[in-house]
Amino acid sequence: MILFTNCELYNPEYMGKKDVLLAGNQIIAIQDIIEPARLPVEIMDCTGLRMIPGLIDGHVHIAGAGGEGGPATRTPEIQLSRLVEAGVTTVIGCLGTDGFTRNVEGVLMKAKGLRQEGISAWIYTGSYQVPPPTILGDVGKDIAMIDEIIGTGELAISDHRSSVPTTNELIRITEHSRVGGMLGGKAGIVNIHMGDAVHPFKPIYDAVANSELSFKQFLPTHCNRNSYIFEDAKEYGKKGYVDITASSYPFFPQYEIKPSQAIFQLVEAGVPIEHITMSSDGCGSLPAFNENGELVKLDMGFPLSIFTELKDLVNIEKMPLENAVKVVTSNVASILKLKKKGRIIPGNDADVVLIDQQFKIKHVVALGQLMMKDAVILKKGNYE
């Protein structure tokens, strides 16, 4: 049992100064003052600290990614400490560009490993390619029958690395994902990799126009990768969800919209804050190609980027913390139907992060276990 006293609680809504009691893997009580029970309780005085929900990173290549520049450019698997240092207590894994030499089974096993190490993890089935690689032969079956699989993705459109799915193929994949989600009690959403093509949202518009699907069956990501996709996202976001990628900035400042600025500008343009999420694309490769399609630059993203941009969203863009934190907590939990995640309320999972007034992470708790205390990481993965 852990009792945090004198927290400035953000739920993510501001709740004032509270005491928060955790027991096992759950939040047990939130009150103005909680008297410690006779049971052994670790008491942590959090005067001057703000408590927010554990961050949910909704797009991470947990089993590695990349390879656009050949075998030596494949990125490694995520390490637990990379998530803990970022305040991430829940992660969603995906396959990405390489659906040929990597597979969904590898991503699934990495998610199982992260769960054993103490954080919450789910994954998407599929990859950039169509037909999408799966475990059971169909995205709907994977989602319905495998606990860790909540949707399909990242499926690439409007990109030179895409399989260029037809409208009917995109509809079929999304319909199967939706039904699989219904049967399995999952989101059944399709995470869409948005490329650099002009009018990048057109395939989604065409799929919705030619089916009974809604825009909210898709979660397009990388919506800040260039100025024209971002302008389109300002309109698309009023109808459906948009995900901002944090880790690619500042690697490509000449193209990218800074994530904190992108979120602020989306809200200013009339996009509901509840429609906006931010993910890191952690362990994803960040390639740059010249006009001949040749790889000229390659970097890798990390989960810490979402906390960095969250800090800038509050400190530079002046968005209130209770609104800013939604894009990496409650919004992600709601869109992906992650029960007991994203909010600090009794009965929810004990995933919390304590930050000081300088926006430095001091404590991280995942499923009731202290992963970081006094800015020191206590729990690392095997082989770290």
C-alpha positions as CSV (number, residue, x, y, z in Angstrom):
1,M,0.0,0.0,0.0
2,I,1.2,3.5,-0.9
3,L,-0.3,6.7,0.5
4,F,0.5,9.9,-1.4
5,T,-0.3,12.9,0.7
6,N,-0.8,16.6,-0.2
7,C,-0.9,16.0,-4.0
8,E,-2.1,18.6,-6.4
9,L,-4.4,16.1,-8.2
10,Y,-5.1,16.3,-11.9
11,N,-7.6,13.6,-12.8
12,P,-6.9,14.9,-15.5
13,E,-9.3,17.6,-14.4
14,Y,-8.0,19.6,-11.5
15,M,-9.3,18.2,-8.2
16,G,-7.3,20.4,-5.7
17,K,-5.0,19.1,-3.0
18,K,-5.8,15.4,-2.2
19,D,-4.4,12.3,-0.5
20,V,-4.4,9.3,-2.8
21,L,-4.2,5.7,-1.5
22,L,-3.1,2.8,-3.7
23,A,-3.3,-0.9,-2.7
24,G,-2.4,-3.8,-4.8
25,N,-2.7,-2.6,-8.4
26,Q,-5.7,-0.3,-7.8
27,I,-6.5,3.2,-6.7
28,I,-8.4,2.6,-3.4
29,A,-9.3,6.1,-2.1
30,I,-9.0,9.8,-2.9
31,Q,-9.8,12.2,0.0
32,D,-8.8,15.5,1.4
33,I,-7.1,13.7,4.2
34,I,-6.6,9.9,4.5
35,E,-5.5,8.6,7.9
36,P,-3.0,5.7,7.4
37,A,-4.4,2.4,8.4
38,R,-2.7,0.0,10.8
39,L,-1.6,-2.1,7.8
40,P,1.9,-1.4,6.5
41,V,1.6,1.6,4.4
42,E,4.4,3.5,2.6
43,I,3.7,7.2,3.1
44,M,5.0,9.7,0.5
45,D,4.7,13.4,1.2
46,C,4.0,15.1,-2.2
47,T,3.8,18.7,-1.1
48,G,4.6,20.8,-4.1
49,L,4.1,17.9,-6.5
50,R,1.3,17.4,-9.1
51,M,-0.1,14.0,-9.7
52,I,-1.3,13.1,-13.2
53,P,-2.5,9.8,-14.6
54,G,0.2,7.5,-16.0
55,L,0.9,8.4,-19.6
56,I,-0.4,6.1,-22.4
57,D,1.9,6.0,-25.4
58,G,-0.4,4.8,-28.1
59,H,2.1,4.1,-30.9
60,V,5.4,2.4,-30.1
61,H,7.5,-0.1,-32.1
62,I,8.1,-2.2,-28.9
63,A,9.7,-5.1,-30.8
64,G,11.8,-2.8,-33.1
65,A,11.2,-1.3,-36.5
66,G,13.0,0.3,-39.4
67,G,15.2,-1.3,-41.9
68,E,14.6,1.2,-44.7
69,G,18.4,1.5,-45.1
70,G,19.1,-2.3,-45.0
71,P,19.5,-4.9,-42.2
72,A,21.9,-2.7,-40.2
73,T,19.3,0.0,-39.8
74,R,16.7,-2.1,-38.0
75,T,15.9,-0.5,-34.6
76,P,16.1,-2.5,-31.3
77,E,13.3,-3.5,-29.0
78,I,12.1,-0.9,-26.4
79,Q,13.7,-1.1,-23.0
80,L,11.5,-0.8,-19.9
81,S,13.6,2.1,-18.5
82,R,12.8,4.1,-21.7
83,L,9.1,3.9,-20.8
84,V,9.6,4.6,-17.1
85,E,11.8,7.7,-17.7
86,A,9.0,9.1,-19.8
87,G,6.2,8.5,-17.2
88,V,4.6,5.9,-19.6
89,T,2.7,3.2,-17.7
90,T,0.7,1.9,-20.7
91,V,2.0,1.2,-24.2
92,I,0.5,0.1,-27.4
93,G,2.9,-1.8,-29.7
94,C,2.8,-2.0,-33.5
95,L,4.8,-3.5,-36.3
96,G,5.3,-0.8,-38.9
97,T,7.1,-0.7,-42.2
98,D,8.5,-4.2,-42.1
99,G,5.7,-6.7,-42.3
100,F,7.9,-9.0,-44.3
101,T,10.8,-10.0,-42.1
102,R,9.2,-9.2,-38.7
103,N,5.9,-10.5,-37.5
104,V,2.9,-9.8,-35.2
105,E,4.0,-12.8,-33.0
106,G,7.2,-10.9,-32.1
107,V,5.3,-7.8,-31.1
108,L,2.8,-9.9,-29.1
109,M,5.6,-11.6,-27.2
110,K,7.3,-8.3,-26.4
111,A,4.0,-7.0,-25.0
112,K,3.7,-10.1,-22.8
113,G,7.2,-9.4,-21.6
114,L,6.5,-5.8,-20.8
115,R,3.5,-7.0,-18.8
116,Q,5.7,-9.3,-16.8
117,E,8.1,-6.5,-16.2
118,G,5.2,-4.4,-14.6
119,I,3.6,-2.1,-17.1
120,S,0.4,-2.5,-19.2
121,A,0.8,-3.3,-22.8
122,W,-1.4,-4.0,-25.8
123,I,-0.7,-4.2,-29.5
124,Y,-2.1,-3.8,-33.0
125,T,-2.2,-6.6,-35.5
126,G,-1.0,-6.0,-39.0
127,S,1.6,-3.6,-40.5
128,Y,2.0,-1.1,-43.3
129,Q,1.1,-3.9,-45.8
130,V,-2.1,-5.1,-47.4
131,P,-3.1,-7.8,-46.9
132,P,-2.0,-7.3,-43.3
133,P,0.1,-9.9,-41.6
134,T,-1.9,-11.6,-38.7
135,I,-1.6,-14.5,-36.3
136,L,-4.9,-16.3,-36.9
137,G,-5.3,-15.4,-40.6
138,D,-7.7,-12.4,-40.2
139,V,-7.5,-9.1,-38.4
140,G,-10.9,-9.6,-36.9
141,K,-10.0,-13.0,-35.5
142,D,-6.8,-11.6,-34.0
143,I,-8.7,-8.8,-32.3
144,A,-11.6,-11.0,-31.1
145,M,-9.6,-13.9,-29.7
146,I,-6.2,-12.6,-28.5
147,D,-6.3,-10.6,-25.3
148,E,-3.5,-8.2,-26.1
149,I,-4.7,-7.2,-29.6
150,I,-7.0,-4.2,-29.6
151,G,-7.0,-3.1,-33.3
152,T,-5.2,-3.1,-36.6
153,G,-2.2,-1.0,-37.6
154,E,-0.2,0.8,-38.5
155,L,-1.6,0.4,-42.0
156,A,0.1,2.8,-44.4
157,I,-1.7,5.1,-46.8
158,S,-0.6,8.1,-48.9
159,D,3.0,6.9,-48.6
160,H,5.6,5.6,-51.1
161,R,6.1,2.6,-48.7
162,S,2.4,1.8,-48.7
163,S,0.7,-1.1,-50.4
164,V,-1.8,1.5,-51.7
165,P,-4.9,-0.3,-50.5
166,T,-8.0,0.2,-52.7
167,T,-11.1,1.7,-51.2
168,N,-12.7,-1.7,-51.0
169,E,-9.6,-3.2,-49.3
170,L,-9.5,-0.4,-46.7
171,I,-13.2,-0.9,-46.0
172,R,-12.9,-4.7,-45.7
173,I,-9.9,-4.4,-43.2
174,T,-11.7,-1.8,-41.2
175,E,-15.0,-3.7,-41.1
176,H,-13.3,-6.8,-40.0
177,S,-11.4,-4.9,-37.3
178,R,-14.7,-3.3,-36.1
179,V,-16.5,-6.6,-35.9
180,G,-13.5,-8.3,-34.2
181,G,-13.6,-5.4,-31.7
182,M,-17.3,-5.9,-31.0
183,L,-16.8,-9.6,-30.4
184,G,-13.8,-9.2,-28.2
185,G,-14.9,-6.1,-26.3
186,K,-12.1,-4.1,-27.9
187,A,-11.8,-0.8,-29.7
188,G,-11.3,-2.6,-33.1
189,I,-9.9,0.7,-34.4
190,V,-7.5,1.0,-37.4
191,N,-4.3,2.9,-36.7
192,I,-3.4,4.6,-40.0
193,H,0.2,5.6,-40.9
194,M,-0.2,8.9,-42.8
195,G,2.4,9.5,-45.5
196,D,3.6,12.6,-47.4
197,A,1.3,12.4,-50.4
198,V,-0.9,15.4,-51.2
199,H,-4.5,15.1,-49.9
200,P,-3.4,12.3,-47.5
201,F,-6.8,11.8,-45.8
202,K,-8.6,11.1,-49.1
203,P,-8.5,7.2,-48.8
204,I,-10.3,7.5,-45.4
205,Y,-12.9,9.9,-46.8
206,D,-13.5,7.5,-49.7
207,A,-13.8,4.5,-47.3
208,V,-16.4,6.3,-45.2
209,A,-18.3,7.6,-48.2
210,N,-18.6,4.1,-49.7
211,S,-19.5,2.2,-46.5
212,E,-21.3,2.4,-43.2
213,L,-18.1,3.2,-41.4
214,S,-17.6,6.3,-39.4
215,F,-14.5,8.5,-39.2
216,K,-14.0,7.4,-35.6
217,Q,-13.2,3.9,-36.8
218,F,-9.8,5.2,-37.8
219,L,-6.9,6.7,-35.8
220,P,-4.6,8.4,-38.3
221,T,-1.1,9.2,-36.9
222,H,1.8,11.4,-38.0
223,C,-0.7,14.2,-38.7
224,N,2.0,16.9,-38.0
225,R,4.6,15.5,-40.5
226,N,4.2,18.4,-42.9
227,S,2.3,21.7,-43.3
228,Y,-0.3,20.4,-45.8
229,I,-1.3,17.3,-43.9
230,F,-1.6,19.4,-40.8
231,E,-3.9,21.9,-42.5
232,D,-6.1,19.0,-43.6
233,A,-6.0,17.6,-40.1
234,K,-7.6,20.8,-38.8
235,E,-10.7,19.9,-40.7
236,Y,-10.5,16.1,-40.5
237,G,-10.1,16.4,-36.7
238,K,-13.6,17.9,-36.4
239,K,-15.0,14.6,-37.7
240,G,-12.6,12.0,-36.4
241,Y,-9.5,11.5,-34.3
242,V,-6.0,12.8,-35.1
243,D,-2.7,11.6,-33.5
244,I,0.3,13.8,-33.3
245,T,3.8,12.2,-33.4
246,A,6.2,13.6,-30.9
247,S,9.6,11.9,-31.5
248,S,10.2,13.0,-35.1
249,Y,10.6,16.6,-33.9
250,P,13.2,18.3,-33.9
251,F,14.8,15.8,-36.4
252,F,12.9,17.4,-39.3
253,P,12.1,21.0,-38.3
254,Q,12.0,22.1,-41.9
255,Y,8.9,19.9,-42.5
256,E,7.3,19.1,-39.1
257,I,4.9,21.1,-37.1
258,K,6.2,21.1,-33.5
259,P,3.9,18.7,-31.6
260,S,3.1,21.1,-28.8
261,Q,2.3,23.8,-31.3
262,A,0.3,21.4,-33.4
263,I,-2.0,20.4,-30.5
264,F,-2.5,24.0,-29.6
265,Q,-3.3,25.0,-33.1
266,L,-5.7,22.1,-33.6
267,V,-7.7,23.3,-30.6
268,E,-7.6,26.9,-31.8
269,A,-9.0,25.6,-35.2
270,G,-12.0,24.1,-33.5
271,V,-10.9,20.5,-33.2
272,P,-12.4,19.1,-29.9
273,I,-9.5,18.3,-27.5
274,E,-11.1,14.9,-27.0
275,H,-10.3,14.1,-30.6
276,I,-6.6,14.7,-30.2
277,T,-3.9,12.2,-29.0
278,M,-0.2,12.3,-29.0
279,S,2.1,9.3,-29.3
280,S,5.9,8.9,-29.5
281,D,6.5,6.5,-32.4
282,G,9.1,5.2,-30.0
283,C,11.8,2.9,-31.4
284,G,10.5,3.7,-34.9
285,S,13.0,4.7,-37.5
286,L,12.8,8.3,-38.7
287,P,14.0,8.2,-42.3
288,A,14.4,11.0,-44.7
289,F,14.5,10.4,-48.5
290,N,15.6,12.6,-51.3
291,E,13.7,13.3,-54.5
292,N,15.0,10.0,-56.0
293,G,13.6,8.0,-53.1
294,E,17.1,7.4,-51.7
295,L,17.6,7.2,-47.9
296,V,19.7,10.2,-46.8
297,K,19.1,10.4,-43.1
298,L,17.9,8.0,-40.3
299,D,17.2,8.6,-36.7
300,M,15.1,6.8,-34.0
301,G,12.4,8.1,-31.7
302,F,11.9,7.6,-27.9
303,P,8.9,7.7,-25.6
304,L,10.3,10.6,-23.6
305,S,9.3,12.9,-26.5
306,I,5.6,12.9,-25.4
307,F,6.5,14.1,-21.9
308,T,8.8,16.8,-23.4
309,E,6.0,18.0,-25.7
310,L,3.5,17.9,-22.9
311,K,5.7,20.1,-20.9
312,D,6.1,22.6,-23.8
313,L,2.3,22.5,-24.4
314,V,1.8,23.8,-20.8
315,N,4.9,26.0,-20.4
316,I,5.2,27.5,-23.9
317,E,1.8,27.2,-25.5
318,K,0.1,28.0,-22.1
319,M,-2.5,25.3,-22.3
320,P,-3.9,24.4,-18.9
321,L,-2.4,21.2,-17.5
322,E,-5.8,19.6,-17.1
323,N,-6.4,20.0,-20.8
324,A,-2.9,19.2,-22.0
325,V,-2.6,16.0,-20.1
326,K,-5.8,14.6,-21.7
327,V,-4.0,14.0,-25.0
328,V,-1.7,11.4,-23.5
329,T,-4.0,9.9,-20.9
330,S,-7.8,10.0,-20.8
331,N,-8.3,10.6,-24.6
332,V,-6.1,7.6,-25.5
333,A,-7.9,5.4,-23.0
334,S,-11.3,6.5,-24.3
335,I,-10.5,6.1,-28.0
336,L,-8.8,2.7,-27.5
337,K,-11.4,1.5,-24.9
338,L,-8.7,0.8,-22.3
339,K,-10.7,0.1,-19.2
340,K,-9.4,1.4,-15.9
341,K,-6.8,3.6,-17.6
342,G,-6.3,7.3,-18.2
343,R,-8.0,8.7,-15.0
344,I,-7.2,8.8,-11.3
345,I,-10.4,7.5,-9.7
346,P,-11.1,4.8,-7.2
347,G,-11.2,1.4,-8.8
348,N,-9.0,2.3,-11.7
349,D,-5.5,0.9,-12.2
350,A,-2.9,2.4,-9.9
351,D,-1.0,4.2,-12.7
352,V,0.2,7.6,-11.6
353,V,3.0,10.1,-12.2
354,L,4.2,12.8,-9.9
355,I,5.9,15.9,-11.4
356,D,7.4,18.9,-9.7
357,Q,6.8,22.6,-10.5
358,Q,9.7,22.5,-13.0
359,F,7.9,19.7,-14.8
360,K,10.4,17.1,-13.8
361,I,9.2,13.6,-13.2
362,K,9.8,12.6,-9.6
363,H,7.8,9.4,-9.0
364,V,6.2,6.8,-11.4
365,V,3.8,4.1,-10.3
366,A,2.6,1.4,-12.7
367,L,-0.1,-1.0,-11.5
368,G,0.7,-0.1,-7.9
369,Q,4.4,-0.7,-8.2
370,L,6.9,2.1,-7.7
371,M,9.0,2.2,-10.9
372,M,10.7,5.5,-10.2
373,K,11.2,7.2,-6.8
374,D,12.8,10.6,-6.3
375,A,13.7,10.7,-10.0
376,V,15.6,7.5,-9.8
377,I,14.5,4.5,-11.8
378,L,13.9,1.5,-9.6
379,K,12.7,-1.0,-12.1
380,K,14.6,-1.9,-15.3
381,G,14.0,-4.6,-17.8
382,N,16.0,-7.8,-18.0
383,Y,19.4,-7.3,-19.7
384,E,19.5,-3.6,-19.0
